Amino acid sequence: MVKKEFTWAQSSEKIEKIINYIMKNWKKSVAKKIFENTLKEIKSSWHMNPVIVVETAIENASPSVMIKSKRVGWSIYQVPVEVKTNKRLFFSIKWILDAANSKKWKPMYKKLSEEILAAYSNQWSAVKKKEETHKMAEANKAFAYMAKYIS
């Protein structure tokens, strides 16, 4: 009788995208191993379903509004624009991975699991980046009427 640990490969396309973002130099097997070890690390920290933890962390770190620059005449305006779902996923995964890569002296799976658990509990840099983006959009909402001119 063979015991299977994780069935995350069939679970969601978000997981596959995370693995693709982790991947460097076209080595997907290394990225899968890093992600498997990350899930094991999350499971060892008393979370029953690590895939749900990862998906919740991505949702907590995903922005709903971003700032885009629009040039009108001689001035440049910072226009708040709503973010599409694919871009939300991209930015949240990117911010989590950037925060994990900025840490030193640990294996990648430990850094990534720490950052995912922090984003799961609405803490640390990925969530702070989202909050900063939302604050900038709130400060510049006077220029929201220009959003229709941005492609």
MDTraj code that builds the backbone (N, CA, C; nanometers):
import mdtraj as md
import numpy as np

residues = "MET VAL LYS LYS GLU PHE THR TRP ALA GLN SER SER GLU LYS ILE GLU LYS ILE ILE ASN TYR ILE MET LYS ASN TRP LYS LYS SER VAL ALA LYS LYS ILE PHE GLU ASN THR LEU LYS GLU ILE LYS SER SER TRP HIS MET ASN PRO VAL ILE VAL VAL GLU THR ALA ILE GLU ASN ALA SER PRO SER VAL MET ILE LYS SER LYS ARG VAL GLY TRP SER ILE TYR GLN VAL PRO VAL GLU VAL LYS THR ASN LYS ARG LEU PHE PHE SER ILE LYS TRP ILE LEU ASP ALA ALA ASN SER LYS LYS TRP LYS PRO MET TYR LYS LYS LEU SER GLU GLU ILE LEU ALA ALA TYR SER ASN GLN TRP SER ALA VAL LYS LYS LYS GLU GLU THR HIS LYS MET ALA GLU ALA ASN LYS ALA PHE ALA TYR MET ALA LYS TYR ILE SER".split()
xyz = np.array([
    [0.0836, -0.1177, 0.0000],
    [0.0000, 0.0000, 0.0000],
    [0.0885, 0.1246, 0.0000],
    [0.0730, 0.2077, -0.1013],
    [0.1531, 0.3286, -0.1161],
    [0.0755, 0.4468, -0.0603],
    [0.1422, 0.5251, 0.0212],
    [0.0759, 0.6395, 0.0839],
    [0.1087, 0.7669, 0.0062],
    [0.0062, 0.8388, -0.0369],
    [0.0257, 0.9661, -0.1051],
    [0.0184, 1.0786, -0.0034],
    [0.1139, 1.1720, -0.0125],
    [0.1134, 1.2824, 0.0832],
    [0.0273, 1.3981, 0.0361],
    [0.0519, 1.4462, -0.0846],
    [-0.0209, 1.5634, -0.1331],
    [-0.0813, 1.5345, -0.2692],
    [-0.1985, 1.5889, -0.2924],
    [-0.2604, 1.5813, -0.4242],
    [-0.2776, 1.7220, -0.4782],
    [-0.1745, 1.8053, -0.4568],
    [-0.1841, 1.9452, -0.4948],
    [-0.1722, 1.9649, -0.6435],
    [-0.1162, 1.8690, -0.7168],
    [-0.0935, 1.8880, -0.8604],
    [-0.2255, 1.9047, -0.9353],
    [-0.3307, 1.8380, -0.8877],
    [-0.4600, 1.8504, -0.9538],
    [-0.5466, 1.9570, -0.8895],
    [-0.4991, 2.0185, -0.7813],
    [-0.5879, 2.1023, -0.7010],
    [-0.6282, 2.2323, -0.7689],
    [-0.5324, 2.3080, -0.8232],
    [-0.5745, 2.4330, -0.8849],
    [-0.4699, 2.4848, -0.9810],
    [-0.5137, 2.5725, -1.0668],
    [-0.4191, 2.6320, -1.1612],
    [-0.3366, 2.7412, -1.0942],
    [-0.3833, 2.7919, -0.9799],
    [-0.3037, 2.8882, -0.9047],
    [-0.1731, 2.8247, -0.8585],
    [-0.1811, 2.7006, -0.8163],
    [-0.0627, 2.6290, -0.7698],
    [0.0368, 2.6126, -0.8846],
    [-0.0132, 2.5787, -1.0017],
    [0.0750, 2.5646, -1.1182],
    [0.1405, 2.6974, -1.1534],
    [0.0662, 2.8062, -1.1414],
    [0.1241, 2.9372, -1.1693],
    [0.2318, 2.9724, -1.0670],
    [0.2090, 2.9386, -0.9414],
    [0.3104, 2.9642, -0.8393],
    [0.4377, 2.8881, -0.8736],
    [0.4230, 2.7628, -0.9120],
    [0.5401, 2.6829, -0.9486],
    [0.6117, 2.7449, -1.0677],
    [0.5365, 2.7949, -1.1645],
    [0.5993, 2.8588, -1.2802],
    [0.6708, 2.9877, -1.2420],
    [0.6186, 3.0613, -1.1448],
    [0.6869, 3.1833, -1.1002],
    [0.8111, 3.1521, -1.0177],
    [0.8093, 3.0406, -0.9447],
    [0.9275, 2.9994, -0.8682],
    [1.0387, 2.9535, -0.9621],
    [1.0001, 2.8958, -1.0740],
    [1.0950, 2.8331, -1.1664],
    [1.1997, 2.9319, -1.2186],
    [1.3269, 2.8878, -1.2138],
    [1.4367, 2.9652, -1.2695],
    [1.5149, 2.8756, -1.3645],
    [1.5635, 2.9314, -1.4718],
    [1.6445, 2.8581, -1.5704],
    [1.5734, 2.7346, -1.6251],
    [1.4428, 2.7415, -1.6398],
    [1.3594, 2.6376, -1.6988],
    [1.3692, 2.5052, -1.6246],
    [1.3905, 2.5088, -1.4936],
    [1.4002, 2.3861, -1.4140],
    [1.2738, 2.3715, -1.3298],
    [1.1729, 2.3148, -1.3927],
    [1.0434, 2.3028, -1.3268],
    [1.0462, 2.1976, -1.2165],
    [1.1277, 2.0949, -1.2318],
    [1.1345, 1.9913, -1.1288],
    [1.1889, 2.0482, -0.9979],
    [1.2854, 2.1390, -1.0068],
    [1.3392, 2.2040, -0.8867],
    [1.2317, 2.2912, -0.8227],
    [1.1570, 2.3639, -0.9048],
    [1.0504, 2.4498, -0.8528],
    [0.9410, 2.3659, -0.7855],
    [0.9069, 2.2506, -0.8442],
    [0.8064, 2.1627, -0.7826],
    [0.8559, 2.1109, -0.6487],
    [0.9837, 2.0752, -0.6421],
    [1.0396, 2.0247, -0.5164],
    [1.0387, 2.1334, -0.4095],
    [1.0724, 2.2573, -0.4476],
    [1.0672, 2.3691, -0.3531],
    [0.9252, 2.3874, -0.3022],
    [0.8282, 2.3814, -0.3929],
    [0.6897, 2.4023, -0.3512],
    [0.6387, 2.2874, -0.2651],
    [0.6768, 2.1633, -0.2976],
    [0.6382, 2.0497, -0.2139],
    [0.6935, 2.0654, -0.0726],
    [0.8202, 2.1045, -0.0635],
    [0.8806, 2.1242, 0.0681],
    [0.8144, 2.2400, 0.1426],
    [0.7714, 2.3423, 0.0679],
    [0.6998, 2.4534, 0.1294],
    [0.5672, 2.4057, 0.1880],
    [0.4951, 2.3231, 0.1135],
    [0.3684, 2.2693, 0.1635],
    [0.3905, 2.1803, 0.2853],
    [0.4983, 2.1013, 0.2838],
    [0.5288, 2.0169, 0.4006],
    [0.5620, 2.1034, 0.5219],
    [0.6348, 2.2119, 0.4981],
    [0.6696, 2.3027, 0.6079],
    [0.5454, 2.3696, 0.6658],
    [0.4530, 2.4083, 0.5790],
    [0.3272, 2.4685, 0.6255],
    [0.2457, 2.3666, 0.7037],
    [0.2442, 2.2422, 0.6535],
    [0.1689, 2.1377, 0.7229],
    [0.2317, 2.1068, 0.8587],
    [0.3637, 2.1157, 0.8688],
    [0.4293, 2.0882, 0.9965],
    [0.4064, 2.1993, 1.0989],
    [0.3589, 2.3147, 1.0530],
    [0.3282, 2.4233, 1.1472],
    [0.1795, 2.4221, 1.1856],
    [0.1222, 2.3033, 1.1924],
    [-0.0117, 2.2780, 1.2451],
    [-0.1252, 2.3318, 1.1595],
    [-0.1062, 2.3409, 1.0299],
    [-0.2172, 2.3748, 0.9395],
    [-0.2568, 2.2474, 0.8666],
    [-0.3831, 2.2130, 0.8723],
    [-0.4282, 2.0852, 0.8191],
    [-0.4217, 2.0785, 0.6668],
    [-0.4651, 2.1834, 0.5995],
    [-0.4644, 2.1826, 0.4534],
    [-0.3761, 2.2964, 0.4031],
    [-0.2529, 2.2695, 0.3630],
    [-0.1622, 2.3760, 0.3209],
    [-0.2028, 2.4442, 0.1907],
    [-0.2764, 2.3744, 0.1043],
    [-0.3185, 2.4355, -0.0220],
    [-0.4164, 2.5496, 0.0049],
    [-0.5059, 2.5298, 0.1003],
    [-0.6001, 2.6363, 0.1371],
    [-0.5259, 2.7534, 0.1996],
    [-0.4219, 2.7246, 0.2776],
    [-0.3408, 2.8308, 0.3370],
    [-0.2744, 2.9135, 0.2272],
    [-0.2204, 2.8465, 0.1255],
    [-0.1544, 2.9173, 0.0149],
    [-0.2546, 3.0029, -0.0615],
    [-0.3703, 2.9469, -0.0916],
    [-0.4702, 3.0232, -0.1673],
    [-0.5232, 3.1417, -0.0874],
    [-0.5409, 3.1257, 0.0429],
    [-0.5850, 3.2367, 0.1271],
    [-0.4777, 3.3442, 0.1355],
    [-0.3515, 3.3030, 0.1429],
    [-0.2407, 3.3993, 0.1458],
    [-0.2356, 3.4800, 0.0169],
    [-0.2598, 3.4146, -0.0948],
    [-0.2616, 3.4853, -0.2237],
    [-0.3767, 3.5851, -0.2269],
    [-0.4934, 3.5449, -0.1768],
    [-0.6074, 3.6367, -0.1729],
    [-0.5808, 3.7561, -0.0814],
    [-0.5132, 3.7324, 0.0316],
    [-0.4833, 3.8414, 0.1245],
    [-0.3816, 3.9391, 0.0676],
    [-0.2937, 3.8917, -0.0195],
    [-0.1890, 3.9784, -0.0743],
    [-0.2263, 4.0390, -0.2092],
    [-0.3409, 4.0039, -0.2650],
    [-0.3741, 4.0527, -0.3996],
    [-0.4395, 4.1909, -0.3945],
    [-0.3906, 4.2831, -0.4773],
    [-0.4470, 4.4185, -0.4786],
    [-0.5725, 4.4256, -0.5642],
    [-0.6617, 4.5152, -0.5293],
    [-0.7812, 4.5343, -0.6113],
    [-0.7723, 4.6625, -0.6935],
    [-0.6857, 4.7551, -0.6512],
    [-0.6677, 4.8826, -0.7216],
    [-0.5187, 4.9101, -0.7349],
    [-0.4770, 4.9579, -0.8529],
    [-0.3378, 4.9943, -0.8757],
    [-0.3323, 5.1372, -0.9301],
    [-0.2130, 5.1912, -0.9337],
    [-0.1906, 5.3254, -0.9866],
    [-0.1237, 5.3143, -1.1230],
    [-0.1767, 5.3869, -1.2209],
    [-0.1129, 5.3970, -1.3522],
    [-0.0901, 5.5435, -1.3831],
    [0.0192, 5.5707, -1.4521],
    [0.0517, 5.7085, -1.4872],
    [-0.0147, 5.7462, -1.6185],
    [-0.0686, 5.8674, -1.6233],
    [-0.1314, 5.9205, -1.7449],
    [-0.0772, 6.0596, -1.7683],
    [-0.0202, 6.0803, -1.8842],
    [0.0357, 6.2112, -1.9169],
    [-0.0671, 6.2926, -1.9945],
    [-0.0945, 6.4113, -1.9430],
    [-0.1868, 6.5041, -2.0075],
    [-0.1145, 6.6370, -2.0165],
    [-0.0825, 6.6757, -2.1389],
    [-0.0094, 6.8009, -2.1563],
    [0.1292, 6.7902, -2.0949],
    [0.1606, 6.8820, -2.0045],
    [0.2916, 6.8831, -1.9402],
    [0.2917, 6.8122, -1.8058],
    [0.1791, 6.7673, -1.7606],
    [0.1738, 6.7055, -1.6278],
    [0.1412, 6.5563, -1.6367],
    [0.1854, 6.4837, -1.5357],
    [0.1616, 6.3403, -1.5264],
    [0.0724, 6.3158, -1.4051],
    [-0.0382, 6.2472, -1.4280],
    [-0.1326, 6.2174, -1.3212],
    [-0.1228, 6.0701, -1.2832],
    [-0.1332, 6.0425, -1.1536],
    [-0.1390, 5.9054, -1.1038],
    [-0.2868, 5.8667, -1.0938],
    [-0.3310, 5.7799, -1.1828],
    [-0.4722, 5.7453, -1.1934],
    [-0.4963, 5.6069, -1.1309],
    [-0.5885, 5.5959, -1.0356],
    [-0.6210, 5.4635, -0.9805],
    [-0.7058, 5.3833, -1.0800],
    [-0.6661, 5.2582, -1.1003],
    [-0.7330, 5.1709, -1.1969],
    [-0.7596, 5.0373, -1.1291],
    [-0.8753, 4.9797, -1.1565],
    [-0.9080, 4.8490, -1.1018],
    [-0.8223, 4.7420, -1.1692],
    [-0.7777, 4.6437, -1.0919],
    [-0.6879, 4.5400, -1.1412],
    [-0.7684, 4.4174, -1.1829],
    [-0.7343, 4.3607, -1.2993],
    [-0.8011, 4.2400, -1.3462],
    [-0.7535, 4.1197, -1.2649],
    [-0.8297, 4.0103, -1.2701],
    [-0.8013, 3.8949, -1.1842],
    [-0.6667, 3.8306, -1.2141],
    [-0.6272, 3.8222, -1.3408],
    [-0.4973, 3.7630, -1.3737],
    [-0.3833, 3.8467, -1.3187],
    [-0.3960, 3.9777, -1.3267],
    [-0.2930, 4.0668, -1.2738],
    [-0.2894, 4.0625, -1.1214],
    [-0.4064, 4.0471, -1.0586],
    [-0.4098, 4.0343, -0.9118],
    [-0.3264, 3.9143, -0.8679],
    [-0.3483, 3.8028, -0.9352],
    [-0.2740, 3.6814, -0.9044],
    [-0.1246, 3.7026, -0.9268],
    [-0.0904, 3.7654, -1.0390],
    [0.0496, 3.7906, -1.0701],
    [0.1166, 3.8758, -0.9630],
    [0.0527, 3.9873, -0.9269],
    [0.1141, 4.0777, -0.8295],
    [0.1250, 4.0133, -0.6916],
    [0.0233, 3.9407, -0.6494],
    [0.0303, 3.8807, -0.5166],
    [0.1403, 3.7756, -0.5086],
    [0.1509, 3.6897, -0.6092],
    [0.2569, 3.5885, -0.6095],
    [0.3934, 3.6549, -0.6202],
    [0.4028, 3.7569, -0.7036],
    [0.5303, 3.8271, -0.7208],
    [0.5758, 3.8920, -0.5906],
    [0.4834, 3.9555, -0.5190],
    [0.5193, 4.0223, -0.3941],
    [0.5599, 3.9204, -0.2871],
    [0.4913, 3.8068, -0.2823],
    [0.5273, 3.7031, -0.1857],
    [0.6650, 3.6464, -0.2176],
    [0.6907, 3.6181, -0.3450],
    [0.8214, 3.5635, -0.3838],
    [0.9334, 3.6654, -0.3652],
    [0.9067, 3.7927, -0.3948],
    [1.0093, 3.8958, -0.3731],
    [1.0440, 3.9084, -0.2256],
    [0.9430, 3.9021, -0.1407],
    [0.9682, 3.9099, 0.0032],
    [1.0462, 3.7882, 0.0515],
    [1.0162, 3.6713, -0.0046],
    [1.0891, 3.5502, 0.0345],
    [1.2336, 3.5554, -0.0161],
    [1.2532, 3.6073, -0.1367],
    [1.3887, 3.6150, -0.1925],
    [1.4747, 3.7182, -0.1224],
    [1.4129, 3.8167, -0.0600],
    [1.4909, 3.9204, 0.0068],
    [1.5531, 3.8709, 0.1372],
    [1.4999, 3.7618, 0.1922],
    [1.5567, 3.7051, 0.3139],
    [1.6818, 3.6240, 0.2777],
    [1.7751, 3.6152, 0.3716],
    [1.9007, 3.5449, 0.3453],
    [1.9205, 3.4306, 0.4448],
    [2.0134, 3.3422, 0.4131],
    [2.0663, 3.2383, 0.5009],
    [1.9677, 3.1277, 0.5351],
    [1.8677, 3.1073, 0.4544],
    [1.7754, 2.9964, 0.4765],
    [1.7455, 2.9321, 0.3418],
    [1.7040, 2.8060, 0.3419],
    [1.6594, 2.7449, 0.2165],
    [1.5333, 2.8140, 0.1645],
    [1.5142, 2.8082, 0.0347],
    [1.4024, 2.8790, -0.0277],
    [1.2672, 2.8299, 0.0245],
    [1.2529, 2.7015, 0.0483],
    [1.1230, 2.6523, 0.0930],
    [1.0868, 2.7058, 0.2312],
    [1.1860, 2.7256, 0.3185],
    [1.1564, 2.7815, 0.4508],
    [1.1189, 2.9288, 0.4405],
    [1.1921, 3.0025, 0.3564],
    [1.1611, 3.1449, 0.3389],
    [1.0219, 3.1618, 0.2797],
    [0.9903, 3.0787, 0.1804],
    [0.8601, 3.0876, 0.1148],
    [0.7473, 3.0479, 0.2102],
    [0.7677, 2.9448, 0.2902],
    [0.6632, 2.9045, 0.3838],
    [0.6408, 3.0111, 0.4906],
    [0.7481, 3.0753, 0.5383],
    [0.7321, 3.1842, 0.6355],
    [0.6520, 3.2990, 0.5759],
    [0.6833, 3.3331, 0.4530],
    [0.6142, 3.4451, 0.3886],
    [0.4685, 3.4106, 0.3598],
    [0.4399, 3.2883, 0.3210],
    [0.3022, 3.2471, 0.2950],
    [0.2218, 3.2472, 0.4247],
    [0.2802, 3.1965, 0.5314],
    [0.2101, 3.1973, 0.6603],
    [0.1873, 3.3396, 0.7098],
    [0.2825, 3.4295, 0.6828],
    [0.2646, 3.5693, 0.7223],
    [0.1537, 3.6346, 0.6408],
    [0.1495, 3.6073, 0.5107],
    [0.0427, 3.6628, 0.4267],
    [-0.0921, 3.6009, 0.4641],
    [-0.0908, 3.4773, 0.5071],
    [-0.2137, 3.4105, 0.5520],
    [-0.2728, 3.4817, 0.6732],
    [-0.1851, 3.5317, 0.7603],
    [-0.2324, 3.6017, 0.8802],
    [-0.2279, 3.7538, 0.8646],
    [-0.2244, 3.8032, 0.7409],
    [-0.2260, 3.9467, 0.7080],
    [-0.1126, 4.0238, 0.7754],
    [0.0084, 3.9769, 0.7595],
    [0.1251, 4.0433, 0.8166],
    [0.2355, 4.0499, 0.7119],
    [0.3407, 4.1209, 0.7460],
    [0.4667, 4.1314, 0.6747],
    [0.4552, 4.2003, 0.5396],
    [0.5577, 4.1844, 0.4584],
    [0.5808, 4.2752, 0.3462],
    [0.4828, 4.2614, 0.2289],
    [0.4378, 4.1420, 0.1949],
    [0.3471, 4.1283, 0.0805],
    [0.2150, 4.2002, 0.1066],
    [0.1632, 4.1884, 0.2268],
    [0.0374, 4.2549, 0.2617],
    [0.0602, 4.4051, 0.2786],
    [0.1775, 4.4436, 0.3309],
    [0.2095, 4.5862, 0.3426],
    [0.2170, 4.6508, 0.2056],
    [0.2725, 4.5801, 0.1083],
    [0.2809, 4.6320, -0.0282],
    [0.1405, 4.6560, -0.0842],
    [0.0498, 4.5635, -0.0574],
    [-0.0892, 4.5790, -0.1017],
    [-0.1527, 4.7010, -0.0357],
    [-0.1311, 4.7176, 0.0947],
    [-0.1900, 4.8303, 0.1660],
    [-0.1326, 4.9636, 0.1173],
    [-0.0027, 4.9681, 0.0870],
    [0.0575, 5.0903, 0.0328],
    [-0.0040, 5.1257, -0.1021],
    [-0.0248, 5.0241, -0.1853],
    [-0.0855, 5.0475, -0.3169],
    [-0.2270, 5.1017, -0.3019],
    [-0.3019, 5.0470, -0.2085],
    [-0.4390, 5.0938, -0.1864],
    [-0.4408, 5.2367, -0.1300],
    [-0.3448, 5.2686, -0.0432],
    [-0.3372, 5.4047, 0.0106],
    [-0.3053, 5.5055, -0.0993],
    [-0.2130, 5.4693, -0.1900],
    [-0.1812, 5.5590, -0.3015],
    [-0.3016, 5.5796, -0.3917],
    [-0.3757, 5.4725, -0.4162],
    [-0.4952, 5.4835, -0.4994],
    [-0.6007, 5.5694, -0.4313],
    [-0.6134, 5.5563, -0.3000],
    [-0.7093, 5.6370, -0.2251],
    [-0.6704, 5.7848, -0.2274],
    [-0.5411, 5.8116, -0.2189],
    [-0.4948, 5.9504, -0.2188],
    [-0.5152, 6.0162, -0.3549],
    [-0.5106, 5.9365, -0.4610],
    [-0.5239, 5.9920, -0.5952],
    [-0.6603, 5.9643, -0.6585],
    [-0.7620, 5.9388, -0.5767],
    [-0.8919, 5.9065, -0.6350],
    [-0.9588, 6.0267, -0.7015],
    [-0.9027, 6.1462, -0.6838],
    [-0.9571, 6.2634, -0.7524],
    [-0.9376, 6.2523, -0.9036],
    [-0.8382, 6.1731, -0.9446],
    [-0.8110, 6.1549, -1.0872],
    [-0.8745, 6.0286, -1.1435],
    [-0.9676, 5.9713, -1.0726],
    [-1.0301, 5.8461, -1.1157],
    [-1.1100, 5.8636, -1.2447],
    [-1.1534, 5.9852, -1.2715],
    [-1.2311, 6.0074, -1.3938],
    [-1.1446, 5.9875, -1.5177],
    [-1.0122, 5.9910, -1.5053],
    [-0.9231, 5.9697, -1.6189],
    [-0.9019, 5.8220, -1.6517],
    [-0.9556, 5.7332, -1.5727],
    [-0.9331, 5.5907, -1.5921],
    [-0.9867, 5.5431, -1.7267],
    [-1.0886, 5.6080, -1.7791],
    [-1.1440, 5.5654, -1.9068],
    [-1.0511, 5.5965, -2.0238],
    [-0.9512, 5.6840, -2.0022],
    [-0.8564, 5.7172, -2.1086],
    [-0.7331, 5.6278, -2.1084],
    [-0.7210, 5.5423, -2.0086],
    [-0.6063, 5.4517, -2.0001],
    [-0.6469, 5.3202, -2.0641],
    [-0.5639, 5.2719, -2.1534],
    [-0.5967, 5.1487, -2.2240],
    [-0.5626, 5.0263, -2.1453],
])
top = md.Topology()
chain = top.add_chain()
for i, resn in enumerate(residues, 1):
    res = top.add_residue(resn, chain, resSeq=i)
    for name in ("N", "CA", "C"):
        top.add_atom(name, md.element.get_by_symbol(name[0]), res)
traj = md.Trajectory(xyz[None], top)
